[in-house]
């Protein structure tokens, strides 16, 4: 969503590199480019003005004028100001001292409240809670049925006593759900309310009545990150009409400009708590302003990547794989292990999204966008078409076996051959890293071991000693060289002093400096 903004900011900072000092003209030009980038990204005008004023004030201060690298200092300032307008510190959910904790979802129709209720339920379940989803959207056709389906997929309970489709009292349903939660010992109640296509008095009154009936601990305003500036107007209307404690951004994986998302926390004074960035129920997590600012500035989001890896990968399995790679040059690491590792990575989510969390990936985002997620499935099909012995010993796979595997997996022989070759390369690289040798094939990098492709430094052959062009001087040099050779010939082997029979003297002693090297 923030690709356009990221590209403009990256181009702006690129112009600052290499400058030892920033002049007033440089600061003004940079501020102007940042202002254009933010406005193009659909950020609200009051937010842009405040942002630019803060950046210019800090850029003219001591922290930039006395910095060794002013360009990096400017990036630091912009990063900190982005974190500020996104809400500053990470906001956590507040839970009631006496369960159940009541969370009410509010927002316009189509913002994704019902789907988000299921995502929030799954997230709470993963945090060790037992959530209950309550169907209070009784106006929209099939809203109750949709919530039941989403709750079933998330593996959480649902309370839906009314059929909906215009039948039932949502305020009474919300009130009864609290007693039901206490009786069944659910510690969190998520109330899904109705929305409208636009702000109207009926919507506000119903939301206010549900709020008064259940006294929620948290009212979350769900906003579609793709609707542009109207998101800010809607947020202000809900804040004044019903009130809310935090914001949830949905559809962050869209291709809209998304600047409204940057504006809501600053305009309303309410922080963003959660963000939904995909269609799957797992595509949902707490919103971290500092991590989002890093992504916008193409500095990556390694903390989120590590958290996802910790959720997906088993510590015991990881240790087992590491020991296989470290022993006997990785030969214990088989194609079965390779397949298991690929499936674990696939569980973490979209490969293109994972790569997007790495620093500097914005420069190759076109290549990342063209990654075919089905390649992992094709590789899995090829490996599963092999016999157990072939997976354990891939060196057995010859031409006839490749043809059989290709036929069994519905792929080309060349694909089977390429997979096996890539497996050997990957095993070699991972084994080198597991043994602490760094990445192979990376010469000239401190701490990185060179691989087989590393070229040895060529030693230049020493040129012979040049002879003087002066005949008299050359004759004197030749005489000196002849005398030196005669003296060496009178010594023993290796030039040691000779005894009477021409052999090295037995009482010869090596100098002390050489003794310690000779042992």
ABEGO torsion letter per residue (X at the ends): XAAAAAAAAAAAAAAABGBABBBAAAAAAAAAAAAAAAAAAGBBAAAAAAAAAAAAAAAABAAAAABABAAAAAAAAAAAAAAAAAGEBBBBBBBBABOBBBBBBBEBBGAGAAAAAAAAAAAAAAAGBBBBBBBABAABBGAAAAAAAAAAAAGBBBBBABAEGGBEBAAAAAAAAAAAAAAAGBABBBBBBBBBABBBAAAAAAAAAAAAAAGBABBBBBBBAAAEAAAAAAAAAAAAAAEBABBBBBGAABABAGAAAAAAAAAAGBBBABBBAEABAABBBBBBAAAAAAAAAGAEBAAAAAAAAAAABBAAAAAAAAAAAABGGGAABBAAAAAAAAAAAAAAEBAAAAAAABBGAAAAAAAAAABBAAAAAAAAAAAAABBAAAAABAAABBAAAAAAAAAAAGBBAAAAAAAAAAAAAAAAAAAAAAAGAEBBGBBGBBGBBBBAABBBBBBBBBBBBBBBABAAAAAAAAAAAAAAAAAAAABBBGGBBBBAAGBBBAABBBBAAAAAAAX
